[in-house]
Amino acid sequence: MRSLNRLLALVMALAALTVFTARPALAQSILRDAESEAVLQDMSAPLIEAAGLEPENVEIVLVNDPSVNAFVAGGQIVYIHSGLINAAENANEVQGVIAHELGHITGGHILRFGDGIREASGISLLSLLIGVGAALAGAGEAAMGAIMAGQRAAMGKFLAFSRAQESSADAAGAQYLSDAGVSGKGSLEFFKRLQQMEFRRGFRPSARGDDEYYRTHPMAGDRVATLRETYAIDPAWEKQTDPELEARFQRMQAKLYGYLAEPKQVLTRYPASMTGDAARIARAYAFHKDAQVDRASEEIEALLERYPDDPYLLEVKGQVLLESGRPEEALPPLRRATEITRAQPLIATMFGHALIATEDEDNYEEAERVLRAAVQRDRYNPFAWYQLGVVYAARGDMARARLASAEQQVLSRQMQRALQSAEAAENALPVGSPDWLRAQDISMQARAALEREREGR
């Protein structure tokens, strides 16, 4: 009986392996930057339209992860790792990745993900039942053999399903590139780079195909061979990327690297001998992170001499000054950047933050106005809600300060605190007012999330 109990415990442990989950976005931090989001939006817009989707309904989201990856996880959102942006040689390569991910969205692959799980789980559960039957009959080794064979068959079934989806997304992405008049050269070059990465990690095609059997994606070499035939005959094959878009991408890429990498790494990659826009913006962030404010300012001023009304450079100038403890000096460039972009939410949020950081009560009314405009255009900005709560509290409006805190907390997945803040706001706000109704909505959302969490336990 004791051996049977151990076997049943193992069976239950193996059964847990049949439950596939996909929540990659929740475990990683999202990177928000006005310039980067604008560049990615302009790079993807023609591809989104070619896919039959509306550009305003599709989000391209940057994830702070050094690995070379991109994915979709439900809805019309494409997540791109910072490592992929860093590894790309040009904008066209990233466009190829975006086109592929759009293929997953239009193919409904996330919705169909459950079908693959159910098919694989059916095989695995059947093997478990057979294994338990064998165990009860006293055939312990036969039971384990049945269980392990079922697990392998289930995994193979699911991975084959995943590879079929990837091939489908490859084909759809190639079509979207073609319809948008965007060359497939970048896509092909990027897959070649993935192939080189596979070889460096030790993947080698075998005669039995074992390597592919255990993969969620087709081998990069196979993808390159298939896509080369498609792209080579496409009319857009020789089309060049718009030089302005490419320059914007290079600057975005350098900006991201300068923000994320260690200053020494940044200065090695972008030494002082490089005087282009991308190199200067990367060094500006490197010097800023290294607390060399004057050198960071020199790089930014050199760029502003060429582009005096560039709102993203004005934003960086304001950011460096604000984060260096000089909020008063940060106000003019941030105010100008906010005006030029018509209160782009991320830029307006930084401007509102600088107004509050001056600790001058005369600036609080403007800060409230700017931050309210920011959250009206982008409700999914927890830092803007936090700053709005600060200015409400400073002006003595504690009911709306608690409501703003509830907004920030629910976006940050702090559901217990969000519930407490929302209930406090609801009790203090005029009954029936828009803010009172919003506090009720947040309370219900937080309660539902907490209930799901308790059920999950």
Secondary structure in CASP SS format (residue, H / E / C, confidence):
PFRMAT SS
TARGET T0000
AUTHOR 0000-0000-0000
METHOD secondary structure of the structure
MODEL  1
M C 1.00
R H 1.00
S H 1.00
L H 1.00
N H 1.00
R H 1.00
L H 1.00
L H 1.00
A H 1.00
L H 1.00
V H 1.00
M H 1.00
A H 1.00
L H 1.00
A H 1.00
A H 1.00
L C 1.00
T C 1.00
V C 1.00
F C 1.00
T C 1.00
A C 1.00
R C 1.00
P H 1.00
A H 1.00
L H 1.00
A H 1.00
Q C 1.00
S C 1.00
I E 1.00
L E 1.00
R C 1.00
D C 1.00
A H 1.00
E H 1.00
S H 1.00
E H 1.00
A H 1.00
V H 1.00
L H 1.00
Q H 1.00
D H 1.00
M H 1.00
S H 1.00
A H 1.00
P H 1.00
L H 1.00
I H 1.00
E H 1.00
A H 1.00
A C 1.00
G C 1.00
L C 1.00
E C 1.00
P H 1.00
E H 1.00
N H 1.00
V C 1.00
E E 1.00
I E 1.00
V E 1.00
L E 1.00
V E 1.00
N C 1.00
D C 1.00
P C 1.00
S C 1.00
V C 1.00
N C 1.00
A E 1.00
F E 1.00
V E 1.00
A C 1.00
G C 1.00
G C 1.00
Q C 1.00
I E 1.00
V E 1.00
Y E 1.00
I E 1.00
H E 1.00
S H 1.00
G H 1.00
L H 1.00
I H 1.00
N H 1.00
A H 1.00
A C 1.00
E C 1.00
N C 1.00
A H 1.00
N H 1.00
E H 1.00
V H 1.00
Q H 1.00
G H 1.00
V H 1.00
I H 1.00
A H 1.00
H H 1.00
E H 1.00
L H 1.00
G H 1.00
H H 1.00
I H 1.00
T H 1.00
G C 1.00
G C 1.00
H H 1.00
I H 1.00
L H 1.00
R H 1.00
F H 1.00
G H 1.00
D H 1.00
G H 1.00
I H 1.00
R H 1.00
E H 1.00
A H 1.00
S H 1.00
G H 1.00
I H 1.00
S H 1.00
L H 1.00
L H 1.00
S H 1.00
L H 1.00
L H 1.00
I H 1.00
G H 1.00
V H 1.00
G H 1.00
A H 1.00
A H 1.00
L H 1.00
A C 1.00
G C 1.00
A C 1.00
G H 1.00
E H 1.00
A H 1.00
A H 1.00
M H 1.00
G H 1.00
A H 1.00
I H 1.00
M H 1.00
A H 1.00
G H 1.00
Q H 1.00
R H 1.00
A H 1.00
A H 1.00
M H 1.00
G H 1.00
K H 1.00
F H 1.00
L H 1.00
A H 1.00
F H 1.00
S H 1.00
R H 1.00
A H 1.00
Q H 1.00
E H 1.00
S H 1.00
S H 1.00
A H 1.00
D H 1.00
A H 1.00
A H 1.00
G H 1.00
A H 1.00
Q H 1.00
Y H 1.00
L H 1.00
S H 1.00
D H 1.00
A C 1.00
G C 1.00
V C 1.00
S C 1.00
G C 1.00
K H 1.00
G H 1.00
S H 1.00
L H 1.00
E H 1.00
F H 1.00
F H 1.00
K H 1.00
R H 1.00
L H 1.00
Q H 1.00
Q H 1.00
M H 1.00
E H 1.00
F H 1.00
R H 1.00
R C 1.00
G C 1.00
F C 1.00
R C 1.00
P C 1.00
S C 1.00
A C 1.00
R C 1.00
G C 1.00
D H 1.00
D H 1.00
E H 1.00
Y H 1.00
Y C 1.00
R C 1.00
T C 1.00
H C 1.00
P C 1.00
M C 1.00
A H 1.00
G H 1.00
D H 1.00
R H 1.00
V H 1.00
A H 1.00
T H 1.00
L H 1.00
R H 1.00
E H 1.00
T H 1.00
Y H 1.00
A H 1.00
I C 1.00
D C 1.00
P C 1.00
A C 1.00
W C 1.00
E C 1.00
K C 1.00
Q C 1.00
T C 1.00
D C 1.00
P H 1.00
E H 1.00
L H 1.00
E H 1.00
A H 1.00
R H 1.00
F H 1.00
Q H 1.00
R H 1.00
M H 1.00
Q H 1.00
A H 1.00
K H 1.00
L H 1.00
Y H 1.00
G H 1.00
Y H 1.00
L H 1.00
A C 1.00
E C 1.00
P H 1.00
K H 1.00
Q H 1.00
V H 1.00
L H 1.00
T H 1.00
R H 1.00
Y C 1.00
P C 1.00
A C 1.00
S C 1.00
M C 1.00
T C 1.00
G C 1.00
D H 1.00
A H 1.00
A H 1.00
R H 1.00
I H 1.00
A H 1.00
R H 1.00
A H 1.00
Y H 1.00
A H 1.00
F H 1.00
H H 1.00
K H 1.00
D C 1.00
A C 1.00
Q C 1.00
V H 1.00
D H 1.00
R H 1.00
A H 1.00
S H 1.00
E H 1.00
E H 1.00
I H 1.00
E H 1.00
A H 1.00
L H 1.00
L H 1.00
E H 1.00
R H 1.00
Y C 1.00
P C 1.00
D C 1.00
D C 1.00
P H 1.00
Y H 1.00
L H 1.00
L H 1.00
E H 1.00
V H 1.00
K H 1.00
G H 1.00
Q H 1.00
V H 1.00
L H 1.00
L H 1.00
E H 1.00
S C 1.00
G C 1.00
R C 1.00
P H 1.00
E H 1.00
E H 1.00
A H 1.00
L H 1.00
P H 1.00
P H 1.00
L H 1.00
R H 1.00
R H 1.00
A H 1.00
T H 1.00
E H 1.00
I H 1.00
T C 1.00
R C 1.00
A C 1.00
Q C 1.00
P H 1.00
L H 1.00
I H 1.00
A H 1.00
T H 1.00
M H 1.00
F H 1.00
G H 1.00
H H 1.00
A H 1.00
L H 1.00
I H 1.00
A H 1.00
T C 1.00
E C 1.00
D C 1.00
E H 1.00
D H 1.00
N H 1.00
Y H 1.00
E H 1.00
E H 1.00
A H 1.00
E H 1.00
R H 1.00
V H 1.00
L H 1.00
R H 1.00
A H 1.00
A H 1.00
V H 1.00
Q H 1.00
R H 1.00
D C 1.00
R C 1.00
Y C 1.00
N C 1.00
P H 1.00
F H 1.00
A H 1.00
W H 1.00
Y H 1.00
Q H 1.00
L H 1.00
G H 1.00
V H 1.00
V H 1.00
Y H 1.00
A H 1.00
A H 1.00
R C 1.00
G C 1.00
D C 1.00
M H 1.00
A H 1.00
R H 1.00
A H 1.00
R H 1.00
L H 1.00
A H 1.00
S H 1.00
A H 1.00
E H 1.00
Q H 1.00
Q H 1.00
V H 1.00
L H 1.00
S C 1.00
R C 1.00
Q C 1.00
M H 1.00
Q H 1.00
R H 1.00
A H 1.00
L H 1.00
Q H 1.00
S H 1.00
A H 1.00
E H 1.00
A H 1.00
A H 1.00
E H 1.00
N H 1.00
A H 1.00
L C 1.00
P C 1.00
V C 1.00
G C 1.00
S C 1.00
P H 1.00
D H 1.00
W H 1.00
L H 1.00
R H 1.00
A H 1.00
Q H 1.00
D H 1.00
I H 1.00
S H 1.00
M H 1.00
Q H 1.00
A H 1.00
R H 1.00
A H 1.00
A H 1.00
L H 1.00
E H 1.00
R H 1.00
E H 1.00
R H 1.00
E H 1.00
G H 1.00
R C 1.00
END
